[in-house]
Amino acid sequence: MAPLVTIILAAGKGTRMKSDLVKVLHPLLGVPMLSYPVDLSVTKLKAQKTIVVVGYQADRIKERFKGEPIEFVLQEEQLGTGHAVLQAIPLLQGFEGTVLILCGDVPLVRASTLRGFIESFERDEAVLSVLTTFVEDPSGYGRIIRDDKGLLQRIVEEKDATKEERTIREINTGLYCVQAPFLREGLQGIGRENAQGEYYLTDLIEIARGKGFSCSAFRAEDSLEVMGINTRVDLATAHERLRQEKVRELMLSGVTVLDPSTAYIDRGVTVGKDTVLHPNCTLQGKTVIGERCVIESGVKISDSILGDEVTIRPHCVITESRLEDGVVIGPFAHLRPLTEVRSKAKIGNFVEVKKSVIGRGTKANHLTYLGDAVIGEKVNIGAGTITCNYDGFKKHQTIIGDRVFVGSNVEIVAPVKVGNDSSIGAGSTITRDVPEGALAISRVKQKTIPGWSEKQKRRREKED
């Protein structure tokens, strides 16, 4: 394949999305729409240079893609696709290879399709080639006009098309291959004498043919693959296609997905072999799940790392947390950011953990809040335990050593340190450090009043 530079058009607002967010930043499987053509260029096609043409919310796009091996050019006024590509010409000086023009709102196109497109373009020895497809309803698209030999003659935009031309079902996808020297020269001859008053990139075809050059077309068999996203309906369609592809990819790699139609797994998620995903799982961001794990129904995991043989029982929410091998979570548990659960530990039902370390083999089985805590190994946290970490102004830390027994309904008012092998009696409120091996208990002395029920009964009878 000849040397390649990619230009990605991403300057438009996307009015039909009805959104304050620029269209190409709308997420698809956890990443911006624009990430897909960028990844194709940089990773799959390994282009020498990837140029992104931005306009509306340019600074926001640049910030989102900071650190990516791409270059940006600004189209301050959106005057059509030809005008957009013209902004990238200064970055093509000295380049004599193939320029691939992609759209930031066409995220489904496959690398294999683009490779076939580029190879066909180079084989045909054309100066320009367009990627086309057939659709049932071509409304809104530019129509492909071929000559008597079936060669590409021109592309007519719908607003400029005749009644007969509008019946054509072969459409322009907006993706092109162009020889760089011709692109630099041809763009100088584009005008804006059309219904939209814009500079159409499609006019390059007429310019090329006028100079005696040939133009070609390469058809994509799957029209959905080259679909442009214009509305939220299109966005949902693209999301579903990508979701199905991701689930299929995981299943082929050895992951069991019990109900593929209800598995929502972001693009950046990895899952190890022999892991089982139950229905209605949502795995987001850069989540990594190890081997032989079980993720049960209704679980949502975001940007977290799970080791091997981890079990997440139904209806848990886990965010920015790290779970080591053999951990059991839930059901109905909530792990908030910066939580670390060491191997063989268990976090049970209706337990919330925030910014805490839970030691190896430690158990907090039910009805507990652990915030800003460091808890050692083989600790028992009784039902109803609370680490009181907030004094109304700032957070404080609780430190609990190894092999500590914490009884039920205990309040630990931070900052407090609890030594190794110590115990805390049920119902206690702990406000001071507990030495190693000690028993801490803080209760009001129980008072028992004999005959209380009989006295209450007589009182009610008297009032009646």
N, C-alpha and C positions, 0 to 999 in steps of 0.2 A: 504493500500500500504506500502511495506517495506521502510525503510530509503533509501533516494535517493541522489546521487551525480551526477552532470552533468559535462561532459567534452565537451567543444566546440572547434572544430578544426578550427583555423583561421590563420594558419602560412603562407599559400601560397601567392604568388604575384598576381596570376590571369593573366597570360601572355596573354591569348586570349581576355582580356578586352581592350588591346592596350592602357594602361593608365599608367601614372606616380603615380597614387593613388592606394594603396593596395585595392584589390577587396572588402573586407568586409566593407570598409568605403564608398563605393559608396551609394548614398542616394536612399531610396525607401520611397515615401510619406513623405519626410522631415526628415527622420532619417536614420542613417547608416544601411546597410543590417544586420550587426552583432547584431543590437538592437533587432531583432525579436527572434532569439534563446535565447538571454540573458533574454529577458522579459518572454519567455516561462518557462525557468528554475526558475527564481527568483520569478516571480509574479504568474504564472498560476500553475506550478507544485510544487512550494515552496520547491525546493531542499535544502538540508542541506548545500550544498556547490556548487558553480558554478565556474568551472575552465576553463579558456580560454587559449588555446595554441596559442602563437603568434610567429612570425618569421620576415617576411618581414615588414618593417615599424612598428616594435613592439612598439617603443616609441610613435609613432603617435596614435596608437590604445589605448595605455594605457592613454594617455592624453585625448583622446576623451571620455573615459569611467571612468575618474577620479571620485571618489565618489560613484560609483556603488558597490553593495555588491558582488563583484566577485574577484577571485584571478587569477593571470597570471603566466604562466610558459613559458619559452623561448625554442623554438626549433631552435637552431642556424643554423643547416644545415638541409634542408628539405629532409629527407630520407624515406618518406612514412608515411602512416597513423599509422602503428604500432609503428614506431619510435616517432611519435607525441604524441601518448597516453602514451608512456613510460615516457615522460618528466613529466607527471602529477602523476606518481605513488608515489613519495615522499609525496604528499598531501593526499594520500589515506591510509596511514599507520593507522592501527587500525579500519578502516571502513570495515564492514562486509555485507553491504547491496547491493543495486542495483546501478550499474553505467550506466547512460544513456549517450551515445556518440552521439552528434549532430554535424552538419557541419555549419560553419559560413556563408556559401553561399547557404543555403537551408532555405529561409525566410518564405515560404508559409505554412509550415506544421502547422496543428491546434493542440491546446492543447487536444482536444477530441481524435484525432488520437493517440497522444502520450500516453494518459491515457489508451486507449484500448490496445496499444502495450505493455505497462508495465504490465497491468493486465494479458494479454495473456502470457507473459513471466513468470510471477510468477505462474500462474495457470499450465503451462506446466512443471514446475520444471526443466527447462533447465538451463545450465550454461551460455548459450549465445543465443541470438535471434537477427535476422536481420529484418529490415523493408524493404519489397520488394514492387514492383508494376509491372504491365504489360504496355509495351509501344509498339507502332507500329514499331518504328525504334530503336532498342537497341544499335546501333553503339556507341562505346565509353564507354559503361557501363560493369561492371562485371556481369556475368550471374549466375543465381541461379541453382545449380545442386542438384536435389533431388534423394533420393534412391527409391527403389521399393515401399516402403510404403508411399512415399510422404514427408518423413522427410528431413530436410536440410542435405545435404551431404557435399557440399563445394561450394565455390564461385570462379569462374575462371575469371581473368581479361582478357579483350579482346585480348591483345597482346600475352597472353599465351593460348588462347582458340583454340580448334580444329575447323575445318570447320563446323562440326555438332553442336558443342557447341555454335557457333556464331549465329545459327538460333533460339536459345532460346530467348523468348521475356520477360521472367520474369527477372527483373534486381535488383541489389543491390542499394539501395538509399544512402548507406553510413551512415545510422543511426542504432545504436546497443543498445541492453541491455545486460549487462554482470554482472555476480556475481563478486563482488570485489575480493574475495580470488582467484578465478580462473584467473581473469584478471592479478593480480600481478604475479601469477605463470606462466601463459601461455605466457606472453610477453617475458619471458626469453628464450623460445624455438623457437621464430620466426627467420628465416634466410632471406637472400636476394638473393637466387638462383632463379632468375626470369629474364624475359626480361628487366625489368626496373632497376634491381639492387637495389630494395627498400624493406623495411620491410613492408609487407602487413598485415593490421589488419585482413583481411579475412583468413589468415593462422591459426588464432585461432580456426577456425571450425575443421580443420583437427587435430589439437593438442587435442582438446576436445574429438573428436570421438576416437582418438587413446588411450585416457585414459578411454574410456567407458562411457563418459558423453554424454548426448543428447543435440542437438541444434535444435532450432525451427525458424520458419519464420512467420511473420505477414504481411499480404498484405494490403497496402493502396489502396482503390478503385480508388481514384482520382490521376492519375499520375502527374498532374500539381502541386498538393499540395506538392509533394516531389521532384520537379524539382530543380536541382542544377543550379546556375547561373554561366555560363562560358563566355558569350559574351554579348555585348550591346543589341543584339536581345533578349537574355534571360532576361536581365534586364528590357527591355520594356514590355515583356510578364508578368513578375512578377508585375511590376508597375500597369499594367492594371487590373490584378486580385485584387490587394490590393485596388486600387481606387474604383472599383465596390463594394467591400465589405464595404468600408467606406461610400460611398454614400447610400448604402442599409441600413446600420446601422442608419444613420441620418434620413432617410425617415421613418423607423420603430419607431423612437423615436419622431416623430411628426413634422419633418421639411419637407416643400414642396420643391422639387427639380424639376423645370420645365423641364429640359432636362438633365437627369442623365448622358448621354454620354459625356457632355461637362463640367461637374463639377469636378474641380481638388481641392481636399481637403486633406490636410496633416493629418497624423495619429494623431497628438497631438491637432487638432482643435476640439473645442466643439461649438455646435450651439443649441440655445434654441428652444422650441416647438413653432409652428405657425410662425416661420420665413420662408420667401420665398426666395429661391435662383434662380435667373434668369439664362439663358444660359451663358456659358463662364465665370463663376466665378472661381477665384483662391484664395483659403484660405490657408495660409501657417503658418508653425511654431507652436507656442502656442497660436494662435488666439482664443479668446473667444467671441462669439456673443450671445447676449441675446435673449429674447423672442419677437415675433411679429415684427421682423425687416424685412426690404426689402432690398435685395442686388441685384441690377440690373445688366444688362449685361456688360461684359468686365471689371469687377472690380477685383482688386488684393489687398488683405489685408494680411499683414504679421505681426506676433507677436504683435497683437493689441487687445485691449479689448473694446468691444462695449456693451453699456447698452441695455435696452429694447426699442422697438419702434423706433429704429434708421433706417433712410433711406439713403442708399448710391446709388446715381443715376449713370447712365452709365459712364464707362471709368474713374474711379477714382483709384488712387494708394495710399494706406494707409500703413505706416510702423511704427512699434513701437510707436503707439499712443493710447490714451485713449479717448473714446467718451462716454459721459453720456447719459441718457435717452432722447429720443425725438429729437436728433440731426439730421440735414439734411445736407448731403454732396453732392456736385457736381451739374451737371455732369462735367467731366474733371477737377477734383480737385486733388491736390497732397498734402498729409499730410506726412511730413517727421518725422524722429525720434524725440521723446520727445515733441510731440504735445499733448496738452490736450484741448478738446473742451467740455465745460460745457453744462448742459441740455438746450434744446430748442434753442441752437445756430445754426446758418446756415452758412456754407461755400459753396459758389456758384461756378459757372463755371469759369474755368481758374484762380483759386485762389491757391496759394502755401503757405503752412504754415510750418514753421520749428522751433522746440524748443520753442514753444510759448504756452501760456495759453489764450484761448478764453472764455470770461466770459458768464454767463448764459444769454440767449436771445440775444446775440450779433449777428450782421449780417455783413458778408463780401461777398456780392452777386456776384461780378465778377471782374476779371482782376486785381488781387491784390497779392502782396508779403508781408507776415508777418513773419519776422524772428527775433528770440531772443526778443520776445515781451510778455508783460503781459497786457492783455486787460480786462477791467472790464465788468460789466453787462450792457445789453441793449445799447450797443454802435453800431453806424452805421459807417461802414467803406465804403467810397465811391469808385466807380470804379476807377481803376488805381492808388490806394494808394500803396506806397512802404515805408517800414521801412528800411532805409539805415543803415544796422547794421555793415558793414565792412569798416574799414578805410584803408585797404591795409596791415594792420599789425595784428589787432585783432578785435574781435567782441564786439559790444556794445549793451546794452539793451534799449528798448523803453518801457515805462510804461504809459498806458492810463487808466484813472479812469472810473467810472461808468457814464452812460448816456451821453457820449461824441458823438458829431456829427462831423465826418470827411468828408469833401466834396470830390468831385472827383479829381483825378489827383494830390494828395497831396504827397509830399516827406517829411518824418520825419527822420532827420539826427541824429541818436543816438550818444551819450546818451541823451535822452530827456524824461521829465515827463510831462504828460498832465493831468491837474486836472479834478475832477468830474464836470459834467454839463457844460463843456466848448465846444466851437465849433472852427473848423478850416475851413477857407474859401477854396473853390475849387481852384486848381492851385497853392497852397502855398507850399513853401519850409520852413519847420520849423526846426530851428537849436537851439532854446532856449526853456526852460521850459515854459509851458502855465499855468497860474494860474487857480484855480477853478472858474468856471462861466464866464471865459473871452472868447472873440473872438480873435483868432489869424489869421492874414491874411498877406501874403507876396507876393505882385505882383508888376510888373512893371506897371506904370500908362499907361492906354490905350491911344493911339494916333490915331485919325481918320482923314484921309486925303480925303476931298471931291473931286470928279471928277477924282479919280485915274484911273478908267477903261478907261475913255476917253483919258487921257494923254498917257496911254499905247498903246491904239489903234493907235493914231497919230504917235507914235514912231515906231511901227511896219510898218506902211504905208510908212514912210520916209525911213526906211532901205530897203524896197522892191524896 
